[in-house]
Amino acid sequence: MSNVRPCRDDERAAILAIVNAAAEAYRGVIPADRWHEPYMPGHEFDSEIAAGVVFWGHEADGMLVGVMGLQSVRDVDLIRHAYVLPGNQRRGMGGALLGHLRRMSTRRMLVGSWAAADWAIRFYKRHSFELVSPARKTVLLKTYWSISDRQIEASVVLANPPVEEA
């Protein structure tokens, strides 16, 4: 049996283990100056929680195997830090997490991803998200995220429903 549920405070280590194990897929793919180890250190996780990211988890056989964060910012909900343990990927767990969060929200959802992470972009496109234009991407990233110009340069944004272009 598997299910989607809110992550608990006592699952910090498990969440970080999932994020960092799954983020290994980025090594050698994203710009080298954006990679660090661990990919998400504990202090960064704590900052994300303090900024309002709420983590949901996918549990299988009593074990947390996937996580996805939801952060309400202004008039949108952001999908943040979506990861499934490598041995559990391609089994619908990420889709179940995303579907659950989409059903919880009544607002436009945005997700930022590394432009080089084509597997992540394909995942969101399969789930009815659409890439926004490069110009609109920059505006959205500067409006809703707190990231460096270098990360903006190496990222894309997908939206559901689509964002009207100015």
Disulfide bonds with the S-S distance in Angstrom:
none
